[in-house]
Amino acid sequence: MGDKMTISSIEIKQFLDALITDLHHQIEVSVIGVYLHGSLAMGGFNPARSDVDLLVVTETPISLETKRKLAALFLEQSRNPYPVEISVLNQAQLKDWKFPTPYDFHFSEYWRERFEQDAVQGTTACLDTEGKSDIDLAAHFMILHQRGICLEGRPIDQVFPMVPKADYIASILDDYEDCLEKNLREPVYSVLNLIRVYWYLKEGEISSKQEAGEWGAINFPEKFASLAGTALKVYEGFEDKFNREGLLEFRDYIDAHVKILLKEK
């Protein structure tokens, strides 16, 4: 699974091709492969809301100077026009499964200000990844195995270890807890991701945010189905409003069911 390039948008494909070319110019060691996961790989990409989610694997670790170059590259190219979330790992970090998983470099818009601060001050806080790990990588690898795309290089199943189910659940629960907390501040992201976790625990389905919204709009009781439909509608670019009490009630409904499902695991 997950080794065919099926992206139809010419603009997105051109963006990816240019980005991969730039990556090769900046990375001084051999690149084993470049891989796409997330909404773009799963067919639910929304240019106004979605990241382009990439994983890059190299034969050997990259240098600090390469990390500086990558930081400069993504500060320039991310949001131009699509935001990018990327992790670079080396082959040794993938040889034996570790959870949380070590990595060499990570960039996302969430980290932009800190990368900009490093660049201005000449510091390396975001670049020094020695001994650091990322709990989210377990979820990224699982999605990659199930629905990811190899943009270039060796096939996914030859590069990435399989993720134990318990580690995948721990990974998605980390984001789930965050979504419970920010349900009112970021309702679209939170509602759709809460549904994704619930759906996986209930039926084992690995889904995009769009697919989760569509499923929730059909399968939840009417008032929660309506809220899922609203989140999906806003995610797709339409205007709508959320009700505070409705969001809190939905959060509690999902959390109660998730706690029951976890006890059954």
C-alpha positions as CSV (number, residue, x, y, z in Angstrom):
1,M,0.0,0.0,0.0
2,G,0.9,3.6,-0.2
3,D,3.6,3.7,-3.0
4,K,1.8,5.3,-5.9
5,M,1.7,9.0,-6.7
6,T,-2.0,9.8,-7.2
7,I,-2.0,13.6,-6.6
8,S,-4.1,15.2,-9.3
9,S,-3.6,18.9,-8.7
10,I,-1.0,20.3,-11.0
11,E,-0.2,23.1,-8.7
12,I,0.4,20.9,-5.7
13,K,2.5,18.4,-7.7
14,Q,4.6,21.3,-9.0
15,F,5.0,22.6,-5.4
16,L,6.1,19.1,-4.3
17,D,8.5,18.6,-7.2
18,A,10.2,22.0,-6.5
19,L,10.4,21.3,-2.8
20,I,12.0,17.9,-3.3
21,T,14.6,19.4,-5.7
22,D,15.4,22.0,-3.0
23,L,15.7,19.3,-0.4
24,H,18.3,17.5,-2.5
25,H,20.2,20.7,-2.9
26,Q,20.3,21.3,0.9
27,I,20.9,17.7,2.2
28,E,24.5,16.7,1.8
29,V,24.0,12.9,2.6
30,S,22.2,10.3,0.5
31,V,18.4,10.5,0.6
32,I,16.7,7.1,0.9
33,G,13.2,8.5,0.1
34,V,10.6,11.2,0.4
35,Y,7.2,10.3,1.6
36,L,3.8,12.0,1.8
37,H,1.2,11.3,4.5
38,G,-1.7,13.3,6.0
39,S,-4.7,14.8,4.2
40,L,-3.0,15.2,0.9
41,A,-2.1,11.5,0.7
42,M,-5.6,10.6,1.9
43,G,-7.5,12.8,-0.6
44,G,-8.9,15.3,2.0
45,F,-6.5,18.2,1.3
46,N,-7.9,21.6,1.8
47,P,-5.5,24.3,0.6
48,A,-6.9,26.9,3.0
49,R,-6.4,24.6,6.1
50,S,-4.3,21.6,5.4
51,D,-0.5,21.1,5.7
52,V,1.6,19.3,3.2
53,D,2.9,16.5,5.5
54,L,6.3,15.0,4.5
55,L,8.8,12.5,5.9
56,V,12.3,12.4,4.6
57,V,14.7,9.5,5.4
58,T,18.5,9.8,4.9
59,E,21.2,7.1,5.1
60,T,23.2,9.0,7.7
61,P,22.5,11.8,10.1
62,I,22.4,15.4,8.7
63,S,24.8,18.0,10.0
64,L,23.9,21.1,12.0
65,E,24.7,23.3,8.9
66,T,22.3,21.2,6.9
67,K,19.6,21.8,9.5
68,R,20.3,25.5,9.2
69,K,19.8,25.4,5.5
70,L,16.6,23.3,5.9
71,A,15.2,25.8,8.4
72,A,15.9,28.7,6.0
73,L,14.3,26.7,3.2
74,F,11.1,26.0,5.0
75,L,10.8,29.5,6.5
76,E,10.8,30.7,2.9
77,Q,8.8,27.9,1.2
78,S,6.2,26.9,3.8
79,R,3.0,28.9,3.2
80,N,4.2,29.7,-0.3
81,P,1.5,28.8,-0.9
82,Y,1.0,25.7,1.2
83,P,2.1,25.2,4.8
84,V,4.6,22.3,5.2
85,E,5.1,20.0,8.1
86,I,8.2,17.9,7.7
87,S,10.4,15.5,9.7
88,V,13.8,14.3,8.6
89,L,15.0,11.0,10.0
90,N,18.0,8.8,9.4
91,Q,18.1,5.1,8.7
92,A,19.5,4.2,12.1
93,Q,16.6,5.9,13.9
94,L,14.2,3.6,12.0
95,K,16.2,0.3,12.3
96,D,14.7,-0.7,15.7
97,W,11.3,0.6,16.8
98,K,11.5,3.3,19.4
99,F,8.6,5.1,21.0
100,P,8.5,8.1,21.1
101,T,10.7,8.2,18.0
102,P,13.9,10.1,17.6
103,Y,14.4,12.4,14.6
104,D,17.0,14.8,13.1
105,F,14.9,17.8,12.0
106,H,11.4,19.0,12.3
107,F,9.6,22.0,10.9
108,S,5.9,23.1,11.0
109,E,4.1,26.4,11.1
110,Y,3.6,25.8,14.8
111,W,7.4,26.2,15.2
112,R,7.8,29.1,12.8
113,E,8.3,31.8,15.4
114,R,10.9,29.8,17.3
115,F,12.8,29.1,14.0
116,E,12.7,32.8,13.1
117,Q,14.0,33.6,16.6
118,D,16.9,31.2,16.2
119,A,17.7,32.7,12.8
120,V,17.8,36.2,14.1
121,Q,19.7,35.4,17.3
122,G,22.0,32.8,15.7
123,T,20.9,30.2,18.2
124,T,20.2,26.5,17.6
125,A,17.4,25.7,20.0
126,C,15.2,24.3,17.2
127,L,18.1,22.6,15.4
128,D,19.6,20.7,18.4
129,T,17.6,17.5,18.3
130,E,20.1,15.2,20.0
131,G,18.2,13.1,22.5
132,K,14.9,14.5,21.4
133,S,11.9,12.4,20.2
134,D,8.5,13.0,18.8
135,I,5.4,11.1,20.0
136,D,3.5,12.1,16.8
137,L,5.8,10.1,14.5
138,A,4.1,6.9,15.5
139,A,0.8,8.2,14.1
140,H,2.5,9.5,11.0
141,F,4.2,6.1,10.3
142,M,0.9,4.2,10.8
143,I,-0.9,6.6,8.3
144,L,2.1,6.2,5.9
145,H,1.8,2.4,6.0
146,Q,-2.0,2.5,5.5
147,R,-2.5,5.4,3.1
148,G,0.8,7.2,2.4
149,I,2.6,7.9,-0.9
150,C,6.2,7.4,-1.8
151,L,7.1,10.5,-3.7
152,E,10.6,9.1,-4.5
153,G,13.0,6.4,-3.3
154,R,12.5,3.0,-1.6
155,P,9.0,1.7,-0.9
156,I,7.4,2.6,2.4
157,D,7.4,-1.0,3.8
158,Q,11.1,-1.3,3.1
159,V,12.0,1.8,5.1
160,F,9.5,2.4,7.9
161,P,9.0,-0.1,10.8
162,M,5.5,-1.2,11.6
163,V,3.9,0.6,14.6
164,P,2.6,-1.4,17.5
165,K,-1.1,-0.7,18.0
166,A,-0.6,0.4,21.6
167,D,2.0,3.0,20.5
168,Y,-0.3,4.3,17.7
169,I,-3.1,4.7,20.2
170,A,-0.8,6.5,22.7
171,S,0.3,8.8,19.8
172,I,-3.2,9.8,18.8
173,L,-4.3,10.2,22.4
174,D,-1.6,12.8,22.9
175,D,-3.3,15.0,20.3
176,Y,-6.7,13.9,21.5
177,E,-6.1,15.3,25.0
178,D,-4.9,18.6,23.4
179,C,-8.1,18.8,21.3
180,L,-10.2,18.3,24.4
181,E,-8.5,21.3,26.0
182,K,-8.7,23.6,23.0
183,N,-12.1,22.5,21.7
184,L,-13.6,26.1,22.1
185,R,-10.5,27.9,20.8
186,E,-10.0,25.8,17.7
187,P,-13.4,24.1,17.1
188,V,-12.9,22.8,13.6
189,Y,-9.5,21.1,14.1
190,S,-10.6,19.8,17.5
191,V,-14.0,18.4,16.6
192,L,-12.7,16.7,13.5
193,N,-9.7,15.2,15.3
194,L,-11.8,14.0,18.2
195,I,-14.0,12.2,15.8
196,R,-10.9,10.6,14.1
197,V,-9.7,9.2,17.4
198,Y,-13.2,7.9,18.3
199,W,-13.8,6.3,14.9
200,Y,-10.4,4.5,15.1
201,L,-11.0,3.2,18.6
202,K,-14.5,2.1,17.6
203,E,-13.9,0.6,14.2
204,G,-10.2,0.7,13.5
205,E,-10.6,3.2,10.7
206,I,-7.7,5.5,9.9
207,S,-9.2,8.7,8.4
208,S,-8.6,12.2,7.3
209,K,-10.3,15.1,9.0
210,Q,-12.7,15.4,6.1
211,E,-13.6,11.7,6.2
212,A,-14.1,11.9,10.0
213,G,-16.5,14.8,9.6
214,E,-18.4,13.0,6.9
215,W,-18.7,9.9,9.0
216,G,-19.7,11.8,12.1
217,A,-22.4,13.7,10.2
218,I,-24.0,10.4,9.3
219,N,-23.4,8.2,12.4
220,F,-23.8,10.4,15.5
221,P,-27.0,11.3,17.2
222,E,-28.8,14.2,15.4
223,K,-27.4,17.1,17.5
224,F,-23.8,15.8,17.4
225,A,-24.2,14.9,13.7
226,S,-25.2,18.5,13.1
227,L,-22.1,19.8,14.9
228,A,-19.9,17.4,12.9
229,G,-21.5,18.7,9.7
230,T,-20.8,22.3,10.8
231,A,-17.2,21.5,11.5
232,L,-16.9,19.8,8.1
233,K,-18.6,22.7,6.4
234,V,-16.2,25.3,7.9
235,Y,-13.2,23.0,7.2
236,E,-14.3,23.0,3.5
237,G,-14.4,26.8,3.4
238,F,-18.0,27.7,4.1
239,E,-19.1,30.1,6.8
240,D,-21.0,28.9,9.8
241,K,-21.0,29.3,13.6
242,F,-20.5,27.1,16.5
243,N,-22.5,27.1,19.7
244,R,-20.3,27.1,22.9
245,E,-22.6,24.8,24.8
246,G,-22.9,22.5,21.9
247,L,-19.1,22.2,21.6
248,L,-18.8,21.4,25.3
249,E,-21.6,18.8,25.2
250,F,-20.0,17.2,22.1
251,R,-16.6,17.1,23.8
252,D,-18.1,15.4,26.8
253,Y,-20.0,12.9,24.7
254,I,-16.9,11.9,22.7
255,D,-14.7,11.7,25.8
256,A,-17.2,9.5,27.6
257,H,-17.3,7.0,24.7
258,V,-13.6,7.1,24.2
259,K,-13.0,6.2,27.8
260,I,-15.3,3.2,27.5
261,L,-13.5,2.1,24.3
262,L,-10.1,2.4,25.9
263,K,-11.2,0.2,28.8
264,E,-12.1,-2.5,26.2
265,K,-8.7,-2.4,24.6
